Each structure stands twice: as structure tokens, then as C-alpha cells.
Amino acid sequence: MTGSTTRRNSPLVTQQAQPLRAQAAAQPLRRRPILAQGRTLRPSTKVLPEHARDHNRALVLQTLYGTGEMSRADIARETGLTRVTVSDLVAELIGTGIIEEKGQREGSRPGKPATLIDINRSAHQIIGIDLADASVFRAAVLDLDGVVLARAEIALAGSIGEEAIAKVVDLALRIVAAATATILGVGVGSPGIVDLDGTVLAAPNLGWNRVALQQRLETSLRLPVVVANDANAAVLAEYGFGGSDGDIMLVTVGHGVGAGLLVGGNPLYGGRFAAGEIGHVVVGTDGGSLCACGKTACLETWLATPRIDALLARIEASSLDEAEQESARDAVLRAAGERLGIALAPVVGALNLSEIVLSGPTELLDGPLAAATIETLRGRTMAEFHGDLTLRMTTQGQDIVLRGAAVMVLQGQLGVS
């Protein structure tokens, strides 16, 4: 997931590696902790003996995942592990169906040709679910390289509370039924504050308070499930599939506004799992609209897509001529971008970030809004240290949360990203 040109792209799954109905009879993968705090996403070195086997297993899989077909000797050289250790781990992983032998290496080297191995990329699929949009819940079946194989969605239609939860469960059951191989796990990106057990502590726009969403989905699906904040999922997609390799902040704009942070290769959650919850930060002291959380003038009241869409619809329905409408539209977007810049400036100053990525409707974010955001950021931080700050749209498009959910499953089940 490093963007390496040497990694083989797995083809779309066209044949059923293992029928869905046969999954209950399959040997289940061992449940692994999902993105524990302080855990670096990509293992790259050996570790202490007491943690060695799990770490080295992930190290072998990460090496194969990023590079593609290799021999056992290649892996030993790349990782620094002994050949005996590599052979032992590979034998275990072949036995579970995670790794497969691909045949002998072609070439003119003397001696017996090496046998190449790779992750069995067609044997498993991943379910990703995105709950961040203001109007629709989305889900997809993805392969291990993050390619979307099948999609499903359900209209939110103003649902909140238990009604919204029921729609999530219904959508999850429908997309699981669309899988054509053993499901590695289910990843869910949800708005709001989500703890490491997958409980949505608060999602005001959905009327959720302490909803044990991960537990409820696991009960319904009988599959490993991980639930995280949608922005935290999205930043993993940008890091994993988008090629970002440094400290990064990704701002998601949809039903609400949130941010995901990776610092030193680690997801940043905060002591109460609310890191990046910038949507309910009050921006400015000049008043504003009432927010769903009960405060006034939160960033979401300026930037969430339902709010912007409503203002733009009002302008379009007005009696202003075309030029006046365009000017009014730009003013709305610039005001939203300015408030975003106000909210982000202290974060940029505190963490010395060099890149901020926006994820959301391109037609709203990429233009006057983005320009006003970067102008405000540069005007409110020290140019000497933050003048090279860049702000760009995500390369992952609308599927960013779905693909981030896939990263969470890959990290949790295989230890790769």
C-alpha cells in the first residue's frame, strides 16, 4: 500500500474463491487488535522476543503486500529475519491460506530456481461501510488492494437513532451477501466520537449516544468488525493508498466535519478518542447558527454540506442575476473556508504540519473555499515555519472512507497497511 511500482495489482475477483455459505466451515482468522494506540502502522524492524512472533508475522506480510512475489530468501534479506524464521512463518501462513506459492522464479541463476510466494490476494475480500454522508449510507466489497468489486447503498432519509442503526445493519447484511470470497473483516467509518471498542460515544447528527455499533454488527454478521471515526478511517486511506508518508491531517466534510491525524506514522486518537473532532469547535465570537450539539457557531454550522447546500440553493432560487449569484456563491464558500482556516491554524502551529488534505464534495471544496482556507492559515501562522504548508484535495475520491475501512481490516487481521 506504499504506492510502489513493484507491487503487483491483483485482478478483480471473478471466481468464487470460497462460497459465502461455506465460510462457517472455514478456519476463522485469529482476531487481532485493531490499530491500538501507539502502534506504528507499518512494521519495519525486528522486535523483542516476547512480541516477536506476531510482529515478525506482520513484517513478512507487510513485505509481501508492498512488493509482491518474492522468495523466502528475498524476504529474509529484506526483513533481517533468519531464513529459518521466515520459512516457519511462511509455512504457517500457507497453511491458513493467507500466503500461496506462485511457482518457480524464471531466470538463469545457477542452482535450483527459488519458489516465489505472495499473499493470496483473491482468497479474501473486505467489506467497507461509510456512514459519513449526509444523505446516504454506502458500502462496498473490496479486494485486498482496495479495489471496489461491488457496491450497495441505502438512503438515510433523515433517519436518526435506532432507525439509522437498523439501516446500517440492513446495508451490512446486503453487502456481505454480495461477497464472492471469504470475508476478512468489516470496516466501518462513522461520524462522531468512536472509542477503540467501536462504540460511538456521540454522533449528534445521527442522534447516537454510546451506541455499541461494532458489537451490534458483529452479532448480526458473525464476522470481525472494526468501527472507527470516518475521518480516522479516511486518513488511513490517504496514507495507505494515496502515497502520503509523513505527518498528515485530513479534513472530511459531509454530514458533519471531522479530521484524522497521523503523526509519526501513528493514528492520533486523544485521551478520550476525540482528537480531530473539529466540527464542534466554535469558530469566532460573532455569533452564528445553532449546531446539532447545542452550541452556537460550531465549525459544522459553517462548513457541513447540508448547511452549504441550503445556502447555495437559496441563492440559486433568488432573483439575482447570473453574475450576482456567482459572487454570492463565492462569498458563501469563502466564508466557510475562512472559518475552517481559523479552526486549523492552532493545530498547524502546534504540530508543524506540512500538508492538509480535504475530503468531500469537490464542487464545494476545491475552489474559493480551499483558497480562503489556505489564505487564512498562512495569515494566522508564522510564515518562517509554516509558509510551505500545502492544502489539496484527496486523491481517493468518494471512496476514501470505504478504502480507509479496508485499511483498518488489513491492519487488524493481517498487520499490514
Secondary structure, DSSP 8 states (H G I E B T S, - for coil): ----TTS-------S-SS-GGGGGGS--------S-TT--SS--S---GGGHHHHHHHHHHHHHHHH-SEEHHHHHHHH---HHHHHHHHHHHHHTTSEEEEEE--S--SSS--EEEEE-TTSEEEEEEE--SSSEEEEEEE-TTS-EEEEEEEE-TT--HHHHHHHHHHHHHHHHTT--SEEEEEEEEESSEE-TTS-EEEEGGGTEEEE-HHHHHHHHH-S-EEEEEHHHHHHHHHHHTS---S-EEEEEESSSEEEEEEETTEE---TTS-TT-GGGSB--SS---B-TTS-BSBHHHHHSHHHHHHHHHHHHTSS--HHHHHHHHHHHHHHHHHHHHHHHHHHHHHHT-SEEEEES-HHHHTTHHHHHHHHHHHHHS-HHHHTT-EEEE-SSGGGHHHHHHHHHHHHHHTS--
